[in-house]
């Protein structure tokens, strides 16, 4: 390493967030620029640890010590080459991944880990600024045609890999823009959509074709018959796990209760319009045109994970009167408990940018029912009670019942798998016991020539797993089409083989 005492001499440092009153006035990303000299110092904290557990902590197998050392030595051009060797979209993971690599950092055993994510995102942002990220079209075309259904991180990774292998790739996306949850699920303040747009430009220049408003197996506007996929030599399913978990309690039918993914896309459309990114006919909205808004309302978000935090930050920017975020689990500890040892991902208490902006986090609470307000058809409050874990089950805490005003309730309780109607039913692919698309150790489904990757086969997971699965499924599809492949395979599914 460039400085073998870097981890001794320097403490962990991360970028400052913009002041809360300032950032609530816009939809831009929340972090201040991080000085390059300070970043090089942070990269120097990477130890010559012999066995870099960060590599295994990252599903992509990112070569983290390599590019940390290169950044410390001010060799940015080689750093982006190492970074792109394992990760198609480090500008996505560097902003959105919860960094299991940092949880596995050897330095993290008894100190704060290396700021891996910040080094990663700075490398790729500088590479774009310097013009080092260019299209890499294939030198030879195979003549094989591949359809990729879904344009989230898994689908984009699979499409880019297959295009670079020489195949003619068409990506189908049922929304009006490419990006999947990256586009309409992740708020602008966590990742500005210009980062997606510049990647799409690169992929189009490489030869990937994108078709938006194309709902394969759907029945409404933009419906594409499943039979169209028969015209391809291979198919990769990357439609995500978009079947959300509901809360079937009394009063659920009242108006004003929405799933997170019914709410978040409208915020992103507003942000696109406000940032001047609106394109004619794509449905971007002014603030006063949003059909679901938190403006002036008392909001309750049910779900304490990342999606709940995304709702929280959006609610703040829309001007909610108050907001509470419910989580059924108890508050996590400040430090790793003994049952959660290194190098496992640390399940500790965290404060995201959205939590820093306001609202009340309520732990160990269960929603019992929703209550109508002055309008009998609209929610006005909810009733809840505290719970405690007893022998693996949530038990009501007697005397803890309470009622809370709620003009808007957002359900952010995760997803239970892919939507089964439409595409999957028409294709006739098998599902596993969890309701995900079943696949063997080659990412192949029960239908010949059809592969699956990302949340559609894995279940709800992290962006870094989606990209890793997209790369691996692309290698499997390439091998199926050509008999062999030079594409990397970062991971293999854990499902038992189908055949």
NUVO-324024 format. One record per residue (C-alpha): x, y, z; residue number from 1; residue in one letter. Coordinates in steps of 0.02 Angstrom, whole numbers. Layout:
# NUVO-324024
     px     py     pz   n res
      X      Y      Z NUM   a
...
//
This chain:
# NUVO-324024
     px     py     pz   n res
      0      0      0   1   x
     53    179    -28   2   x
     52    222    157   3   x
     67     73    272   4   x
     27    182    423   5   x
   -121    273    346   6   x
   -249    185    455   7   x
   -148    234    610   8   x
   -122    416    566   9   x
   -294    461    498  10   x
   -473    447    561  11   x
   -623    407    452  12   x
   -698    559    368  13   x
   -851    571    256  14   x
   -931    714    157  15   x
  -1038    841    248  16   x
  -1222    849    207  17   x
  -1293   1016    150  18   x
  -1384   1110    289  19   x
  -1559   1042    315  20   x
  -1652   1208    286  21   x
  -1559   1228    121  22   x
  -1579   1054     51  23   x
  -1764   1046     92  24   x
  -1790   1185    -35  25   x
  -1736   1076   -181  26   x
  -1721    896   -241  27   x
  -1534    894   -269  28   x
  -1417    767   -190  29   x
  -1386    803     -7  30   x
  -1196    794      3  31   x
  -1069    933    -11  32   x
   -918    905   -125  33   x
   -778    809    -41  34   x
   -601    880    -67  35   x
   -491    768   -173  36   x
   -343    783    -54  37   x
   -452    727     90  38   x
   -514    579    -13  39   x
   -336    524    -52  40   x
   -301    527    134  41   x
   -454    418    164  42   x
   -398    296     31  43   x
   -230    282    119  44   x
   -319    207    271  45   x
   -343     45    171  46   x
   -231    -81    258  47   x
   -113   -208    182  48   x
   -222   -335    272  49   x
   -169   -490    175  50   x
   -345   -559    154  51   x
   -459   -417     97  52   x
   -627   -469    169  53   x
   -703   -318     82  54   x
   -690   -414    -82  55   x
   -800   -552    -13  56   x
   -914   -429     74  57   x
   -953   -355    -98  58   x
  -1061   -470   -207  59   x
   -975   -397   -360  60   x
   -804   -443   -294  61   x
   -746   -263   -317  62   x
   -556   -245   -314  63   x
   -566   -122   -171  64   x
   -386   -122   -107  65   x
   -323    -99   -285  66   x
   -419     59   -322  67   x
   -396    128   -147  68   x
   -208    117   -173  69   x
   -220    193   -347  70   x
   -321    341   -283  71   x
   -197    369   -143  72   x
    -59    373   -274  73   x
   -162    495   -381  74   x
   -177    367   -521  75   x
   -360    395   -563  76   x
   -358    326   -739  77   x
   -302    154   -682  78   x
   -423    165   -535  79   x
   -575    178   -649  80   x
   -511     31   -752  81   x
   -503    -77   -596  82   x
   -673    -15   -539  83   x
   -758    -48   -706  84   x
   -680   -221   -714  85   x
   -809   -283   -589  86   x
   -947   -153   -586  87   x
  -1043    -82   -733  88   x
  -1120     61   -635  89   x
  -1015    118   -486  90   x
  -1104    287   -490  91   x
  -1262    192   -436  92   x
  -1185     81   -303  93   x
  -1073    221   -237  94   x
  -1231    319   -197  95   x
  -1359    186   -155  96   x
  -1274     29    -90  97   x
  -1274      8    100  98   x
  -1092    -45     85  99   x
  -1076   -223    149 100   x
   -894   -202     96 101   x
   -869    -74    235 102   x
   -951   -192    359 103   x
   -822   -324    308 104   x
   -672   -206    311 105   x
   -534   -280    420 106   x
   -501   -107    494 107   x
   -681   -110    555 108   x
   -641   -243    684 109   x
   -584   -112    808 110   x
   -591     55    714 111   x
   -704    145    592 112   x
   -690     59    421 113   x
   -618    135    263 114   x
   -735    255    171 115   x
   -749    134     25 116   x
   -911    203    -47 117   x
   -846    381    -56 118   x
   -687    328   -144 119   x
   -790    226   -267 120   x
   -912    364   -313 121   x
   -773    494   -328 122   x
   -677    383   -449 123   x
   -824    363   -567 124   x
   -880    545   -555 125   x
   -704    602   -599 126   x
   -697    476   -742 127   x
   -854    552   -818 128   x
   -787    728   -794 129   x
   -622    683   -878 130   x
   -709    596  -1024 131   x
   -638    425   -983 132   x
   -808    339   -986 133   x
   -837    305  -1170 134   x
   -943    183  -1269 135   x
   -864     12  -1291 136   x
   -955    -64  -1440 137   x
   -912   -243  -1486 138   x
   -785   -273  -1623 139   x
   -882   -424  -1687 140   x
  -1069   -451  -1699 141   x
  -1137   -627  -1667 142   x
  -1303   -605  -1755 143   x
  -1393   -669  -1600 144   x
  -1540   -569  -1531 145   x
  -1575   -556  -1344 146   x
  -1723   -476  -1256 147   x
  -1700   -406  -1080 148   x
  -1864   -373   -989 149   x
  -1841   -240   -856 150   x
  -1721    -93   -849 151   x
  -1673    -84   -667 152   x
  -1492   -113   -614 153   x
  -1499   -301   -651 154   x
  -1573   -278   -824 155   x
  -1455   -137   -870 156   x
  -1303   -237   -814 157   x
  -1359   -390   -911 158   x
  -1396   -286  -1066 159   x
  -1229   -196  -1065 160   x
  -1132   -358  -1043 161   x
  -1227   -447  -1181 162   x
  -1210   -300  -1300 163   x
  -1023   -294  -1272 164   x
  -1017   -481  -1307 165   x
  -1082   -442  -1481 166   x
  -1266   -483  -1468 167   x
  -1410   -373  -1527 168   x
  -1497   -327  -1364 169   x
  -1669   -249  -1342 170   x
  -1722   -190  -1169 171   x
  -1909   -181  -1133 172   x
  -1969    -61   -997 173   x
  -2152    -38   -955 174   x
  -2127    137   -881 175   x
  -2104    290   -990 176   x
  -1917    301   -951 177   x
  -1774    181   -925 178   x
  -1711    143   -750 179   x
  -1841     42   -656 180   x
  -1836     81   -470 181   x
  -1680    185   -499 182   x
  -1789    305   -597 183   x
  -1953    308   -504 184   x
  -1917    228   -335 185   x
  -1754    310   -280 186   x
  -1783    495   -240 187   x
  -1683    628   -330 188   x
  -1600    684   -168 189   x
  -1517    512   -154 190   x
  -1467    499   -337 191   x
  -1499    628   -470 192   x
  -1569    549   -627 193   x
  -1436    627   -738 194   x
  -1325    484   -681 195   x
  -1445    361   -763 196   x
  -1464    466   -920 197   x
  -1278    474   -958 198   x
  -1263    284   -940 199   x
  -1409    259  -1058 200   x
  -1322    370  -1185 201   x
  -1166    263  -1170 202   x
  -1264    100  -1189 203   x
  -1360    164  -1340 204   x
  -1195    213  -1421 205   x
  -1134     36  -1389 206   x
  -1284    -34  -1481 207   x
  -1413    -75  -1346 208   x
  -1591    -34  -1400 209   x
  -1716     29  -1272 210   x
  -1905     19  -1287 211   x
  -2005    114  -1157 212   x
  -2191    105  -1120 213   x
  -2175    -77  -1173 214   x
  -2265   -189  -1048 215   x
  -2223   -367  -1099 216   x
  -2370   -478  -1053 217   x
  -2476   -330  -1002 218   x
  -2652   -290  -1058 219   x
  -2662   -100  -1049 220   x
  -2577     41  -1143 221   x
  -2408     -9  -1212 222   x
  -2447   -195  -1197 223   x
  -2324   -307  -1290 224   x
  -2380   -487  -1322 225   x
  -2268   -616  -1240 226   x
  -2259   -704  -1408 227   x
  -2145   -564  -1467 228   x
  -2008   -640  -1360 229   x
  -2013   -796  -1469 230   x
  -1921   -697  -1601 231   x
  -1765   -687  -1492 232   x
  -1627   -814  -1471 233   x
  -1621   -782  -1284 234   x
  -1720   -690  -1150 235   x
  -1664   -618   -983 236   x
  -1800   -580   -856 237   x
  -1753   -435   -743 238   x
  -1921   -363   -692 239   x
  -1886   -349   -506 240   x
  -1989   -395   -354 241   x
  -2129   -269   -373 242   x
  -2270   -358   -281 243   x
  -2280   -255   -123 244   x
  -2323   -315     52 245   x
  -2491   -248    110 246   x
  -2565   -216    283 247   x
  -2736   -302    290 248   x
  -2807   -222    447 249   x
  -2978   -141    475 250   x
  -2994     23    384 251   x
  -2867    -20    248 252   x
  -2997     25    116 253   x
  -3001    209    168 254   x
  -2933    341     51 255   x
  -2765    419     91 256   x
  -2678    253    123 257   x
  -2552    214    -13 258   x
  -2410     97    -50 259   x
  -2238    179    -56 260   x
  -2221    140   -241 261   x
  -2389    222   -275 262   x
  -2320    380   -194 263   x
  -2134    393   -233 264   x
  -2145    401   -424 265   x
  -2248    561   -414 266   x
  -2112    642   -310 267   x
  -1982    594   -439 268   x
  -2088    663   -580 269   x
  -2103    826   -484 270   x
  -1915    829   -457 271   x
  -1882    799   -642 272   x
  -1993    946   -687 273   x
  -1916   1059   -554 274   x
  -1739   1018   -612 275   x
  -1779   1061   -790 276   x
  -1767    882   -849 277   x
  -1944    869   -912 278   x
  -1968    802  -1087 279   x
  -2125    828  -1188 280   x
  -2253    692  -1165 281   x
  -2165    602  -1021 282   x
  -2285    658   -888 283   x
  -2177    765   -774 284   x
  -2280    869   -656 285   x
  -2278   1035   -569 286   x
  -2296   1031   -379 287   x
  -2480   1078   -383 288   x
  -2520    938   -507 289   x
  -2462    790   -400 290   x
  -2609    672   -361 291   x
  -2531    608   -198 292   x
  -2443    738    -92 293   x
  -2396    760     90 294   x
  -2412    950     84 295   x
  -2493   1013    245 296   x
  -2538    837    304 297   x
  -2503    732    457 298   x
  -2411    582    386 299   x
  -2373    410    454 300   x
  -2249    298    364 301   x
  -2264    115    410 302   x
  -2096     31    382 303   x
  -1926     79    449 304   x
  -1813     26    305 305   x
  -1736    117    157 306   x
  -1902    134     65 307   x
  -1978    213    219 308   x
  -1832    334    228 309   x
  -1858    376     43 310   x
  -2039    418     83 311   x
  -1982    520    233 312   x
  -1865    631    133 313   x
  -1998    656      0 314   x
  -2129    700    131 315   x
  -2013    833    204 316   x
  -1987    915     35 317   x
  -2174    920      3 318   x
  -2205   1013    166 319   x
  -2293    890    281 320   x
  -2367    959    443 321   x
  -2295    813    541 322   x
  -2225    641    507 323   x
  -2201    482    608 324   x
  -2109    329    545 325   x
  -2163    163    621 326   x
  -2053      9    636 327   x
  -2114   -153    714 328   x
  -1938   -206    764 329   x
  -1852   -131    918 330   x
  -1725      7    894 331   x
  -1557    -66    840 332   x
  -1406    -46    954 333   x
  -1278     91    930 334   x
  -1136    -37    911 335   x
  -1123   -214    846 336   x
  -1202   -342    964 337   x
  -1105   -502    996 338   x
  -1230   -600    890 339   x
  -1186   -489    740 340   x
   -996   -505    732 341   x
   -874   -442    601 342   x
   -872   -471    451 343   x
  -1062   -486    442 344   x
  -1159   -329    395 345   x
  -1179   -225    556 346   x
  -1362   -208    605 347   x
  -1342    -47    703 348   x
  -1439    114    726 349   x
  -1414    232    578 350   x
  -1472    408    540 351   x
  -1501    437    355 352   x
  -1511    609    278 353   x
  -1701    596    281 354   x
  -1703    556    468 355   x
  -1587    702    499 356   x
  -1716    816    417 357   x
  -1852    784    545 358   x
  -1995    671    591 359   x
  -2013    550    736 360   x
  -1952    371    726 361   x
  -2063    253    827 362   x
  -1996     78    861 363   x
  -2077    -83    923 364   x
  -2251    -29    870 365   x
  -2389   -120    777 366   x
  -2532    -37    682 367   x
  -2699   -109    735 368   x
  -2823    -18    623 369   x
  -2858    140    524 370   x
  -2994    261    574 371   x
  -3095    376    462 372   x
  -3082    564    485 373   x
  -3211    700    455 374   x
  -3234    629    281 375   x
  -3300    452    310 376   x
  -3207    388    158 377   x
  -3037    458    207 378   x
  -2914    406    339 379   x
  -2899    526    485 380   x
  -2804    425    615 381   x
  -2734    255    657 382   x
  -2733    152    814 383   x
  -2576     59    867 384   x
  -2492    -23   1014 385   x
  -2316    -66   1069 386   x
  -2247   -241   1050 387   x
  -2104   -342   1121 388   x
  -2019   -498   1057 389   x
  -2055   -654   1160 390   x
  -1989   -822   1101 391   x
  -1976   -760    922 392   x
  -2151   -684    916 393   x
  -2217   -507    933 394   x
  -2323   -490   1089 395   x
  -2435   -343   1130 396   x
  -2380   -232   1274 397   x
  -2532   -209   1383 398   x
  -2585    -30   1414 399   x
  -2481     38   1270 400   x
  -2625     76   1150 401   x
  -2627    247   1068 402   x
  -2711    341    926 403   x
  -2617    455    808 404   x
  -2684    581    683 405   x
  -2646    528    504 406   x
  -2710    616    348 407   x
  -2589    517    238 408   x
  -2522    341    272 409   x
  -2381    268    169 410   x
  -2348     80    174 411   x
  -2163     43    154 412   x
  -2154   -136    216 413   x
  -2055   -214     76 414   x
  -2097   -329    -68 415   x
  -2150   -511    -73 416   x
  -2085   -557   -247 417   x
  -2119   -528   -432 418   x
  -2292   -498   -503 419   x
  -2355   -667   -562 420   x
  -2495   -611   -678 421   x
  -2454   -559   -855 422   x
  -2276   -596   -907 423   x
  -2234   -741   -791 424   x
  -2400   -830   -811 425   x
  -2393   -812  -1001 426   x
  -2214   -876  -1008 427   x
  -2256  -1023   -897 428   x
  -2093  -1018   -799 429   x
  -2085  -1112   -634 430   x
  -2083  -1022   -468 431   x
  -1991  -1077   -311 432   x
  -2064  -1098   -138 433   x
  -2042   -912   -103 434   x
  -2139   -861   -258 435   x
  -1986   -800   -354 436   x
  -1941   -862   -527 437   x
  -1848  -1026   -502 438   x
  -1677  -1045   -583 439   x
  -1534  -1168   -585 440   x
  -1350  -1131   -554 441   x
  -1338  -1057   -730 442   x
  -1477   -929   -699 443   x
  -1586  -1030   -819 444   x
  -1772  -1041   -788 445   x
  -1880  -1192   -826 446   x
  -1907  -1123  -1002 447   x
  -1766  -1156  -1124 448   x
  -1668  -1000  -1171 449   x
  -1748   -893  -1035 450   x
  -1639   -831   -892 451   x
  -1681   -730   -737 452   x
  -1581   -611   -628 453   x
  -1600   -484   -491 454   x
  -1748   -471   -373 455   x
  -1863   -568   -491 456   x
  -1763   -726   -453 457   x
  -1678   -680   -289 458   x
  -1816   -586   -200 459   x
  -1802   -409   -133 460   x
  -1618   -370   -109 461   x
  -1480   -240   -132 462   x
  -1429   -146   -288 463   x
  -1256   -224   -281 464   x
  -1333   -399   -287 465   x
  -1441   -344   -436 466   x
  -1291   -289   -538 467   x
  -1192   -444   -490 468   x
  -1337   -555   -543 469   x
  -1360   -458   -705 470   x
  -1177   -486   -749 471   x
  -1187   -670   -704 472   x
  -1348   -701   -799 473   x
  -1272   -615   -952 474   x
  -1125   -735   -945 475   x
  -1246   -882   -932 476   x
  -1350   -821  -1079 477   x
  -1193   -791  -1182 478   x
  -1133   -967  -1146 479   x
  -1304  -1035  -1197 480   x
  -1299   -938  -1361 481   x
  -1117   -967  -1408 482   x
  -1064  -1125  -1316 483   x
   -937  -1029  -1210 484   x
   -914   -856  -1138 485   x
   -778   -733  -1091 486   x
   -897   -633   -981 487   x
   -865   -639   -792 488   x
   -981   -730   -673 489   x
   -972   -643   -503 490   x
  -1099   -756   -416 491   x
  -1207   -909   -436 492   x
  -1385   -932   -369 493   x
  -1409  -1035   -213 494   x
  -1569  -1116   -277 495   x
  -1560  -1303   -306 496   x
  -1547  -1348   -491 497   x
  -1710  -1375   -582 498   x
  -1641  -1513   -691 499   x
//
